[in-house]
Amino acid sequence: MERLRNYDILFSSLKLGVHSFKMSVEQPFFDLFDFKQEFKTPKVEVDVQINKHSSFLELEVKTEGVVILECDISGEEFEQTVKNEIKTLIKFGEIFDDTNEEILILPFGSHSVNVSQLIYECVLLSIPMKHVHPKYSEGYKDEHTDLLEKYGLSDEEGE
């Protein structure tokens, strides 16, 4: 069984400079979070880079892969490419503080950082708000698009 602890990166033993960590995440990873996902069958490659300085860390999480979405127009499932990156500065202080999305403060004496939440957010933020099967953006017409044109707002009405 997958656990969030599996996404701890031990930085205390790293030398100063850039270090890369690669991992893959699939459905068991997303099941660890209490959020109803709008996608299925995720297959995402993750590249985490830590640039260790003497008093702080630069953390970059890059995700790239695919998820299965349900089309908002037809209800048909399709494969959506997801790709995103998040950069975070890690500083050290008296207490843990993640209220600033660009700066993470770890307590003095910390030896590792857990990147699971950053991976999760990186994937979620790369999923488009509208789930439209690619065939519709290529001009495909069917009964769904006919109904949208008949009852939906035209470009002139929506402006």
Residue frames as qw, qx, qy, qz and C-alpha x, y, z in Angstrom:
[[0.000, 0.888, 0.459, 0.000, 0.00, 0.00, 0.00],
 [0.403, 0.493, -0.006, 0.771, 1.24, 3.41, -0.96],
 [0.410, -0.738, -0.375, 0.382, 1.84, 6.00, 1.77],
 [0.157, 0.978, 0.003, 0.135, 2.60, 9.72, 1.73],
 [0.566, -0.701, 0.370, 0.226, 5.85, 8.96, 3.57],
 [0.793, 0.180, 0.427, 0.396, 7.10, 7.43, 0.30],
 [0.393, 0.787, 0.192, 0.435, 7.38, 10.99, -1.03],
 [0.449, -0.857, 0.120, 0.221, 9.79, 12.26, 1.63],
 [0.691, 0.579, -0.192, 0.388, 13.07, 13.51, 0.19],
 [0.699, -0.591, -0.048, 0.399, 16.00, 13.45, 2.58],
 [0.413, 0.853, -0.053, 0.315, 18.01, 16.60, 1.87],
 [0.478, -0.842, 0.250, 0.014, 20.25, 16.78, 4.94],
 [0.759, -0.282, 0.475, 0.345, 22.80, 14.34, 3.51],
 [0.643, 0.664, 0.260, 0.279, 22.90, 15.99, 0.07],
 [0.497, -0.185, 0.083, 0.844, 25.87, 18.09, -0.98],
 [0.175, 0.669, 0.086, -0.717, 25.33, 21.69, -2.07],
 [0.063, 0.236, -0.681, -0.691, 24.07, 21.89, -5.65],
 [0.680, 0.132, -0.166, -0.701, 21.34, 20.42, -7.84],
 [0.208, -0.087, 0.970, -0.088, 19.89, 16.95, -7.24],
 [0.570, 0.045, -0.387, -0.723, 17.16, 15.17, -9.25],
 [0.348, 0.029, 0.886, -0.306, 14.63, 12.60, -8.13],
 [0.447, 0.053, -0.554, -0.700, 12.31, 10.79, -10.54],
 [0.293, 0.122, 0.873, -0.370, 9.13, 8.93, -9.67],
 [0.265, -0.230, -0.681, -0.643, 5.84, 7.82, -11.20],
 [0.318, 0.118, 0.609, -0.716, 2.39, 8.32, -9.73],
 [0.280, -0.212, -0.787, -0.508, -0.79, 6.46, -10.60],
 [0.525, -0.545, -0.382, -0.531, -4.23, 5.98, -9.04],
 [0.701, -0.425, -0.495, 0.288, -3.02, 4.62, -5.63],
 [0.346, 0.006, -0.196, 0.917, -1.17, 7.93, -5.07],
 [0.231, -0.316, -0.184, -0.901, -4.30, 10.01, -5.72],
 [0.646, -0.460, -0.574, -0.205, -6.39, 7.72, -3.51],
 [0.521, -0.192, -0.504, 0.662, -4.30, 8.94, -0.54],
 [0.023, -0.022, 0.094, -0.995, -5.99, 12.36, -0.80],
 [0.160, 0.516, 0.775, -0.327, -9.56, 13.02, 0.36],
 [0.259, 0.508, -0.120, -0.813, -10.72, 14.76, -2.77],
 [0.730, 0.406, 0.544, -0.078, -13.06, 13.43, -5.43],
 [0.234, -0.354, 0.543, 0.725, -11.03, 13.47, -8.60],
 [0.615, 0.584, 0.109, -0.519, -12.59, 14.30, -11.91],
 [0.476, 0.581, -0.613, -0.245, -10.18, 12.01, -13.73],
 [0.955, -0.159, 0.229, -0.102, -9.36, 8.32, -13.95],
 [0.930, 0.146, 0.132, 0.309, -6.36, 6.13, -14.69],
 [0.048, 0.962, -0.264, -0.058, -3.60, 8.71, -14.14],
 [0.891, 0.011, 0.074, 0.447, -0.12, 7.84, -15.35],
 [0.074, 0.982, -0.091, 0.147, 2.19, 10.71, -14.47],
 [0.770, 0.107, -0.231, 0.586, 5.98, 10.97, -14.44],
 [0.310, -0.949, -0.052, -0.002, 7.39, 13.31, -11.81],
 [0.664, 0.307, -0.227, 0.643, 10.78, 15.01, -11.82],
 [0.428, -0.894, -0.119, 0.055, 11.74, 16.74, -8.56],
 [0.599, 0.436, -0.232, 0.630, 14.84, 18.93, -8.53],
 [0.512, -0.828, -0.142, 0.181, 16.36, 20.27, -5.35],
 [0.472, 0.614, -0.236, 0.588, 19.02, 22.95, -5.51],
 [0.678, -0.617, -0.302, 0.262, 20.62, 22.89, -2.07],
 [0.202, 0.756, -0.225, 0.580, 22.20, 26.10, -0.81],
 [0.330, 0.157, -0.697, 0.617, 23.84, 26.60, 2.57],
 [0.143, 0.107, 0.570, -0.802, 20.75, 28.14, 4.23],
 [0.635, 0.346, 0.241, -0.647, 17.80, 27.32, 1.94],
 [0.435, 0.077, 0.847, 0.297, 16.57, 24.97, -0.80],
 [0.450, 0.333, -0.243, -0.792, 15.03, 25.62, -4.18],
 [0.459, 0.128, 0.875, -0.079, 12.48, 22.96, -5.08],
 [0.442, 0.325, -0.359, -0.755, 11.03, 22.39, -8.53],
 [0.535, 0.147, 0.818, -0.149, 8.37, 19.76, -9.23],
 [0.372, 0.326, -0.484, -0.722, 7.61, 18.91, -12.86],
 [0.594, 0.160, 0.755, -0.228, 4.81, 16.55, -13.83],
 [0.407, 0.380, -0.496, -0.666, 3.99, 15.11, -17.24],
 [0.206, 0.049, 0.977, -0.018, 1.61, 12.34, -18.20],
 [0.362, -0.210, -0.569, -0.708, -1.98, 11.48, -19.06],
 [0.299, 0.145, 0.731, -0.596, -5.33, 11.14, -17.31],
 [0.030, -0.386, -0.821, -0.420, -8.73, 9.98, -18.54],
 [0.199, 0.193, 0.284, -0.918, -11.45, 12.65, -18.48],
 [0.291, 0.543, 0.788, 0.011, -15.14, 12.55, -19.32],
 [0.137, 0.258, 0.358, 0.887, -16.16, 14.98, -22.06],
 [0.160, 0.328, 0.449, -0.816, -18.53, 17.71, -20.84],
 [0.449, 0.263, -0.312, -0.795, -20.31, 17.65, -24.21],
 [0.698, 0.109, -0.583, -0.401, -20.79, 13.96, -25.00],
 [0.794, -0.441, 0.305, -0.288, -19.90, 12.12, -21.79],
 [0.920, 0.305, -0.199, 0.146, -17.34, 10.12, -23.78],
 [0.669, -0.638, 0.207, 0.320, -14.03, 9.36, -22.09],
 [0.640, 0.710, -0.138, 0.260, -10.80, 10.66, -23.62],
 [0.774, -0.227, -0.131, 0.576, -7.12, 10.85, -22.79],
 [0.024, 0.988, 0.005, 0.153, -5.89, 14.28, -21.64],
 [0.668, 0.260, -0.314, 0.623, -2.22, 15.20, -21.51],
 [0.429, -0.897, -0.105, 0.013, -1.18, 16.87, -18.27],
 [0.674, 0.226, -0.159, 0.685, 2.01, 18.87, -17.90],
 [0.254, -0.928, -0.078, -0.263, 2.92, 21.40, -15.24],
 [0.619, 0.128, -0.451, 0.631, 5.63, 22.64, -12.91],
 [0.429, -0.878, -0.155, -0.142, 5.70, 24.26, -9.47],
 [0.514, 0.376, -0.413, 0.652, 8.67, 26.10, -7.98],
 [0.585, -0.777, -0.191, -0.129, 8.96, 26.57, -4.24],
 [0.245, 0.607, -0.531, 0.537, 11.60, 28.07, -2.00],
 [0.784, -0.455, -0.418, 0.058, 12.25, 26.17, 1.23],
 [0.064, 0.653, -0.418, 0.629, 13.47, 28.16, 4.20],
 [0.567, -0.231, -0.727, 0.311, 13.92, 27.22, 7.83],
 [0.237, -0.560, 0.110, -0.786, 12.21, 28.80, 10.83],
 [0.305, -0.254, 0.689, -0.606, 10.72, 28.18, 14.26],
 [0.604, 0.212, 0.678, -0.361, 7.59, 26.37, 13.03],
 [0.328, 0.233, 0.791, 0.461, 6.25, 24.69, 9.90],
 [0.282, 0.626, 0.214, -0.695, 4.43, 27.18, 7.66],
 [0.338, 0.158, 0.752, 0.544, 2.96, 26.47, 4.23],
 [0.219, 0.751, 0.465, -0.414, 0.57, 29.45, 4.03],
 [0.203, 0.740, -0.320, -0.555, 2.61, 31.10, 1.27],
 [0.918, 0.330, 0.205, -0.082, 2.36, 29.10, -1.96],
 [0.595, 0.719, -0.298, 0.200, 5.85, 30.16, -3.08],
 [0.112, 0.559, -0.677, 0.465, 7.72, 29.69, 0.23],
 [0.848, -0.343, -0.391, -0.100, 7.63, 26.66, 2.50],
 [0.101, -0.690, 0.551, -0.458, 9.10, 27.07, 5.97],
 [0.836, -0.129, -0.530, 0.060, 10.38, 23.92, 7.68],
 [0.602, -0.794, 0.075, -0.030, 11.34, 23.83, 11.37],
 [0.089, 0.757, -0.640, 0.095, 15.05, 24.20, 12.15],
 [0.399, -0.334, 0.843, -0.137, 16.63, 20.74, 12.28],
 [0.846, 0.352, 0.218, -0.336, 14.40, 19.25, 9.57],
 [0.396, -0.379, 0.746, 0.377, 16.14, 16.63, 7.47],
 [0.229, 0.231, 0.842, 0.430, 13.52, 15.91, 4.80],
 [0.369, 0.259, 0.025, -0.892, 10.66, 17.44, 2.86],
 [0.459, 0.323, 0.827, -0.041, 7.50, 15.67, 1.73],
 [0.076, 0.232, -0.419, -0.874, 6.64, 16.52, -1.89],
 [0.145, 0.367, 0.914, 0.096, 3.35, 14.59, -2.15],
 [0.160, 0.765, 0.445, -0.437, 1.12, 17.68, -1.79],
 [0.057, 0.642, -0.342, -0.684, 3.13, 19.56, -4.42],
 [0.084, -0.045, 0.893, 0.440, 2.88, 16.63, -6.85],
 [0.150, 0.548, 0.811, -0.136, -0.85, 16.38, -6.23],
 [0.134, 0.800, 0.196, -0.552, -1.42, 20.11, -6.78],
 [0.060, -0.467, 0.580, 0.665, 0.84, 20.15, -9.84],
 [0.101, 0.188, 0.915, 0.342, -1.29, 17.49, -11.54],
 [0.107, 0.685, 0.676, -0.250, -4.65, 18.97, -10.48],
 [0.047, 0.755, 0.004, -0.654, -3.70, 22.43, -11.71],
 [0.060, -0.311, 0.690, 0.650, -2.81, 21.05, -15.15],
 [0.194, 0.410, 0.883, 0.122, -6.30, 19.68, -15.81],
 [0.064, -0.222, -0.278, -0.932, -8.44, 22.08, -17.87],
 [0.358, 0.135, 0.485, -0.787, -11.68, 23.43, -16.39],
 [0.760, 0.351, -0.017, -0.547, -13.64, 22.39, -19.47],
 [0.501, -0.191, 0.830, 0.157, -13.33, 18.75, -20.44],
 [0.655, 0.592, -0.023, -0.468, -13.81, 18.75, -24.19],
 [0.851, 0.062, 0.463, 0.240, -12.91, 15.74, -26.32],
 [0.260, -0.447, 0.431, 0.740, -10.23, 16.74, -28.86],
 [0.292, 0.344, 0.769, 0.452, -12.47, 15.69, -31.75],
 [0.063, 0.868, 0.480, -0.104, -14.76, 18.66, -31.02],
 [0.162, -0.808, 0.175, 0.539, -11.94, 21.18, -31.31],
 [0.293, -0.175, 0.721, 0.603, -11.08, 19.58, -34.65],
 [0.377, 0.168, -0.288, -0.864, -14.54, 20.50, -36.01],
 [0.109, -0.167, -0.977, -0.078, -16.34, 17.21, -35.36],
 [0.476, -0.109, 0.014, -0.872, -20.13, 17.59, -35.47],
 [0.224, -0.211, -0.951, -0.022, -22.76, 15.30, -33.95],
 [0.329, -0.691, -0.571, -0.298, -26.11, 15.54, -32.15],
 [0.513, -0.595, -0.327, 0.525, -24.41, 17.07, -29.10],
 [0.282, -0.187, 0.147, 0.930, -22.85, 19.95, -31.03],
 [0.096, -0.448, -0.582, -0.671, -26.11, 20.52, -32.92],
 [0.429, -0.728, -0.534, 0.022, -27.96, 20.90, -29.60],
 [0.466, -0.472, -0.133, 0.737, -25.28, 23.24, -28.24],
 [0.150, 0.068, 0.352, 0.922, -25.58, 25.43, -31.31],
 [0.236, -0.556, -0.635, -0.481, -29.38, 25.36, -31.19],
 [0.511, -0.764, -0.389, -0.064, -29.82, 26.12, -27.45],
 [0.634, -0.365, -0.128, 0.669, -26.46, 27.55, -26.41],
 [0.013, 0.894, 0.016, -0.447, -25.30, 31.13, -26.59],
 [0.725, 0.582, 0.085, 0.359, -23.81, 32.18, -29.89],
 [0.589, -0.015, -0.120, 0.799, -20.55, 34.15, -29.90],
 [0.000, -0.490, -0.154, -0.858, -22.45, 37.40, -30.43],
 [0.587, -0.659, -0.308, -0.355, -24.86, 36.79, -27.51],
 [0.808, -0.392, -0.267, 0.350, -22.06, 35.88, -25.09],
 [0.490, 0.225, -0.079, 0.838, -20.06, 39.07, -25.66]]
